Amino acid sequence: MFRGSMSNPFGVWCEFVWTFGLIVALVIFLLEKFLIDILVAAIVLKDSWADLACGLSLQASAMLLSASIIYCAVFVCGHFACIADIFCAIFSIIAFIIYTVEAVMAKLQCPSGYLSNWKGHLRFAQAFVACILLAAVSDYFMGVESHYRPPAMVWCTVVYVVCFPVSVLIILIHIIKLLWGLLCFALDKLEVIFNIIAVALYVSAAILWPIYACRNYYHDQAHENWTYDRRYHDQNAVTVLTYVNLGLYVADLVWSLLSLYKRI
């Protein structure tokens, strides 16, 4: 708040993560304090409350780690409020450590459920990486949207945008009773189909983005040096994260096929 409004996509991500961490902590505390978690588990959740609490702690921990790294790398002492930036980074790191301890303690209790197993971890990781991908893509195009829109890079952006909500929806279907009950088809088969499509889409993005991003960096001389350097780091971040998410979707596809084969 001391810095003022945040327009940088990476800054918006950091603020969202800190807000999410705060809300998660308050909601879990209040529900457990007034024993509402028992009703939520019985009425809403497909799996146990322990699974949800453990999953949320793990997710918040990973998100806080990303926010801490990004804020330290991008914002600390890059503004007149250097002292405030340092304090913000310190408390973000402390929050990450506390959430990590909470997640480890919850994991040691061995809760069973979607968010506590590797299948859920993979799906969350896909959505998590996609969020940072979209922040990097937004930062890459910031300031040049009106005159620089290569169709191939627009396609890559569409790939990231389309796959993200589907992954989130699959997570919600797995943990919410009502959504699970509304399904009229086998979710495991749907996941295989989605993973195949996602792998194909990410393969195209993994090929197109590096080619067109590097071509623009070396041939576009219309921007100042600081913008040039910032966009260079953004294009590298998007390239790396695209390959990371491609690997996650491939792993999820293999896992889904093996699970389906065992059931048959």
C-alpha positions as CSV (number, residue, x, y, z in Angstrom):
1,M,0.0,0.0,0.0
2,F,2.9,2.3,0.7
3,R,4.2,1.9,-2.9
4,G,0.8,3.0,-4.3
5,S,-1.2,1.2,-7.0
6,M,0.7,-1.6,-8.8
7,S,0.4,-1.8,-12.6
8,N,3.3,-4.2,-13.3
9,P,1.8,-7.7,-13.9
10,F,4.4,-9.3,-11.6
11,G,3.5,-6.8,-8.9
12,V,-0.2,-7.6,-9.3
13,W,0.7,-11.3,-8.9
14,C,2.6,-10.7,-5.7
15,E,-0.3,-8.6,-4.3
16,F,-2.7,-11.4,-5.2
17,V,-0.5,-14.0,-3.6
18,W,-0.3,-12.1,-0.3
19,T,-4.0,-11.4,-0.3
20,F,-4.7,-15.1,-1.1
21,G,-2.4,-16.2,1.8
22,L,-4.2,-13.9,4.2
23,I,-7.6,-15.0,3.2
24,V,-6.7,-18.7,3.4
25,A,-5.3,-18.3,6.9
26,L,-8.3,-16.4,8.1
27,V,-10.9,-18.7,6.5
28,I,-9.2,-21.9,7.8
29,F,-8.8,-20.4,11.3
30,L,-12.5,-19.2,11.5
31,L,-14.0,-22.4,10.1
32,E,-12.0,-24.6,12.5
33,K,-12.5,-22.2,15.5
34,F,-16.3,-22.4,15.2
35,L,-16.3,-26.1,14.0
36,I,-17.9,-25.1,10.7
37,D,-15.2,-27.2,9.0
38,I,-17.2,-30.3,10.0
39,L,-20.2,-29.1,8.0
40,V,-18.1,-28.0,5.1
41,A,-16.5,-31.4,4.9
42,A,-19.9,-33.2,5.1
43,I,-21.8,-31.1,2.7
44,V,-19.4,-29.5,0.3
45,L,-16.2,-31.5,0.1
46,K,-15.7,-34.8,-1.8
47,D,-12.7,-35.6,0.4
48,S,-11.8,-34.7,4.0
49,W,-11.2,-31.3,5.5
50,A,-7.7,-32.3,6.3
51,D,-7.0,-32.8,2.6
52,L,-8.3,-29.3,1.8
53,A,-6.4,-27.7,4.6
54,C,-3.2,-29.5,3.6
55,G,-3.7,-28.7,-0.1
56,L,-4.3,-25.0,0.5
57,S,-1.2,-24.8,2.8
58,L,1.0,-26.4,0.1
59,Q,-0.4,-24.2,-2.6
60,A,-0.1,-21.0,-0.5
61,S,3.5,-22.0,0.3
62,A,4.5,-22.4,-3.3
63,M,2.8,-19.2,-4.3
64,L,4.5,-17.2,-1.5
65,L,7.8,-18.6,-2.6
66,S,7.2,-17.3,-6.1
67,A,6.1,-14.0,-4.8
68,S,9.1,-13.6,-2.5
69,I,11.5,-14.4,-5.3
70,I,9.8,-12.2,-7.9
71,Y,9.4,-9.2,-5.5
72,C,13.1,-9.4,-4.5
73,A,14.3,-9.7,-8.1
74,V,12.0,-7.1,-9.6
75,F,11.0,-4.5,-7.1
76,V,13.3,-4.3,-4.1
77,C,15.2,-1.0,-4.2
78,G,13.9,-0.3,-7.7
79,H,11.7,2.4,-6.2
80,F,12.2,5.4,-3.9
81,A,10.6,3.4,-1.1
82,C,13.7,1.1,-0.7
83,I,13.2,0.5,3.0
84,A,9.5,-0.4,2.6
85,D,10.5,-2.8,-0.3
86,I,13.0,-4.5,2.0
87,F,10.5,-4.9,4.8
88,C,7.9,-6.2,2.4
89,A,10.3,-8.8,1.0
90,I,11.3,-9.9,4.5
91,F,7.7,-10.4,5.6
92,S,6.9,-12.2,2.4
93,I,9.8,-14.6,3.1
94,I,8.6,-15.1,6.7
95,A,5.1,-15.8,5.5
96,F,6.5,-18.4,3.1
97,I,8.5,-20.1,5.9
98,I,5.4,-20.2,8.2
99,Y,3.2,-21.6,5.5
100,T,5.9,-24.2,4.7
101,V,6.0,-25.4,8.3
102,E,2.2,-25.6,8.3
103,A,2.2,-27.5,5.1
104,V,4.8,-30.0,6.3
105,M,3.0,-30.5,9.6
106,A,-0.3,-31.1,7.7
107,K,1.5,-33.5,5.3
108,L,3.0,-35.5,8.1
109,Q,-0.6,-36.4,9.2
110,C,-0.9,-38.2,5.9
111,P,-4.3,-36.9,4.8
112,S,-6.0,-38.8,1.9
113,G,-7.6,-37.0,-0.9
114,Y,-7.0,-35.3,-4.3
115,L,-5.2,-32.2,-3.1
116,S,-2.8,-34.3,-0.9
117,N,-1.7,-36.8,-3.6
118,W,0.6,-36.3,-6.6
119,K,-2.2,-36.1,-9.1
120,G,-3.6,-33.0,-7.4
121,H,-0.1,-31.6,-7.0
122,L,0.5,-31.9,-10.7
123,R,-2.7,-30.2,-11.6
124,F,-2.1,-27.4,-9.2
125,A,1.4,-26.9,-10.5
126,Q,0.0,-26.5,-14.1
127,A,-2.3,-23.8,-13.0
128,F,0.4,-22.1,-10.8
129,V,3.0,-22.0,-13.6
130,A,0.3,-20.7,-16.0
131,C,-0.4,-17.8,-13.7
132,I,3.3,-16.7,-13.7
133,L,3.4,-17.4,-17.5
134,L,0.5,-15.0,-18.0
135,A,2.2,-12.3,-15.8
136,A,5.4,-12.6,-17.9
137,V,3.5,-12.5,-21.2
138,S,1.6,-9.4,-20.0
139,D,4.8,-7.7,-19.0
140,Y,6.4,-8.6,-22.3
141,F,3.7,-6.9,-24.3
142,M,3.2,-4.0,-21.9
143,G,3.6,-0.7,-23.8
144,V,3.7,-2.2,-27.3
145,E,0.3,-3.8,-27.5
146,S,-0.9,-1.3,-30.1
147,H,1.8,-2.0,-32.8
148,Y,3.3,-5.3,-32.0
149,R,1.1,-8.4,-32.1
150,P,2.7,-11.3,-34.1
151,P,0.0,-13.9,-34.7
152,A,2.3,-16.7,-33.6
153,M,2.8,-15.0,-30.2
154,V,-0.9,-14.3,-29.9
155,W,-1.5,-18.0,-30.5
156,C,0.9,-18.8,-27.6
157,T,-1.0,-16.4,-25.3
158,V,-4.2,-18.1,-26.3
159,V,-2.7,-21.5,-25.4
160,Y,-1.8,-20.3,-21.9
161,V,-5.2,-18.6,-21.4
162,V,-7.2,-21.6,-22.6
163,C,-5.4,-24.3,-20.6
164,F,-5.4,-22.5,-17.3
165,P,-9.1,-22.4,-16.4
166,V,-9.6,-26.0,-17.5
167,S,-7.0,-27.1,-15.0
168,V,-8.6,-25.0,-12.3
169,L,-12.1,-26.5,-13.2
170,I,-10.7,-30.0,-13.0
171,I,-9.3,-29.3,-9.5
172,L,-12.7,-27.9,-8.4
173,I,-14.6,-31.0,-9.8
174,H,-12.3,-33.3,-7.8
175,I,-12.9,-31.6,-4.5
176,I,-16.5,-30.3,-4.6
177,K,-19.3,-32.9,-4.2
178,L,-21.9,-31.0,-6.2
179,L,-19.7,-30.5,-9.3
180,W,-18.6,-34.2,-9.1
181,G,-22.3,-35.2,-8.9
182,L,-23.2,-33.1,-12.0
183,L,-20.8,-35.0,-14.2
184,C,-22.5,-37.3,-16.7
185,F,-19.2,-38.9,-18.0
186,A,-16.0,-40.4,-16.6
187,L,-13.7,-37.6,-15.4
188,D,-10.6,-39.8,-15.8
189,K,-11.3,-40.2,-19.5
190,L,-12.0,-36.5,-19.9
191,E,-8.6,-35.7,-18.2
192,V,-6.8,-37.9,-20.7
193,I,-8.4,-36.1,-23.6
194,F,-7.7,-32.7,-22.1
195,N,-4.1,-33.6,-21.3
196,I,-3.5,-34.8,-24.9
197,I,-4.9,-31.4,-26.2
198,A,-2.9,-29.4,-23.7
199,V,0.3,-31.3,-24.6
200,A,-0.3,-30.6,-28.3
201,L,-1.0,-26.9,-27.6
202,Y,2.0,-26.4,-25.4
203,V,4.3,-28.1,-28.0
204,S,3.2,-25.5,-30.5
205,A,3.8,-22.7,-28.0
206,A,7.2,-24.2,-27.0
207,I,8.2,-24.0,-30.7
208,L,6.7,-20.7,-31.7
209,W,7.3,-18.5,-28.7
210,P,11.2,-18.7,-28.6
211,I,11.4,-18.2,-32.4
212,Y,9.3,-15.1,-32.6
213,A,10.4,-13.6,-29.3
214,C,14.1,-13.8,-30.1
215,R,13.4,-12.5,-33.6
216,N,11.7,-9.4,-32.2
217,Y,14.4,-8.8,-29.6
218,Y,17.2,-8.8,-32.1
219,H,15.5,-6.8,-34.8
220,D,13.2,-4.3,-33.0
221,Q,15.1,-1.2,-32.2
222,A,12.1,1.0,-31.3
223,H,12.4,0.8,-27.5
224,E,14.7,2.2,-24.9
225,N,17.4,0.1,-23.3
226,W,15.6,-0.6,-20.0
227,T,12.5,-1.7,-21.9
228,Y,14.6,-3.8,-24.1
229,D,16.3,-5.6,-21.2
230,R,13.0,-6.1,-19.4
231,R,11.4,-7.7,-22.4
232,Y,14.4,-9.9,-22.9
233,H,14.1,-11.3,-19.4
234,D,10.3,-11.7,-19.9
235,Q,10.8,-13.6,-23.1
236,N,13.3,-16.0,-21.4
237,A,10.9,-16.5,-18.5
238,V,8.0,-17.3,-20.8
239,T,10.2,-19.7,-22.8
240,V,11.4,-21.6,-19.7
241,L,8.0,-21.7,-18.0
242,T,6.4,-23.0,-21.3
243,Y,8.8,-26.0,-21.3
244,V,8.1,-26.5,-17.5
245,N,4.4,-26.6,-18.1
246,L,4.8,-28.8,-21.1
247,G,6.7,-31.3,-18.9
248,L,4.0,-31.1,-16.3
249,Y,1.2,-31.9,-18.8
250,V,3.2,-34.7,-20.3
251,A,3.7,-36.2,-16.8
252,D,0.0,-35.8,-16.1
253,L,-0.9,-37.5,-19.4
254,V,1.3,-40.5,-18.7
255,W,-0.1,-40.7,-15.1
256,S,-3.7,-40.5,-16.4
257,L,-3.1,-43.2,-19.1
258,L,-1.5,-45.5,-16.6
259,S,-4.3,-45.1,-14.1
260,L,-6.9,-45.7,-16.9
261,Y,-5.0,-48.8,-18.1
262,K,-5.0,-50.2,-14.6
263,R,-8.7,-49.8,-14.2
264,I,-9.4,-51.5,-17.6
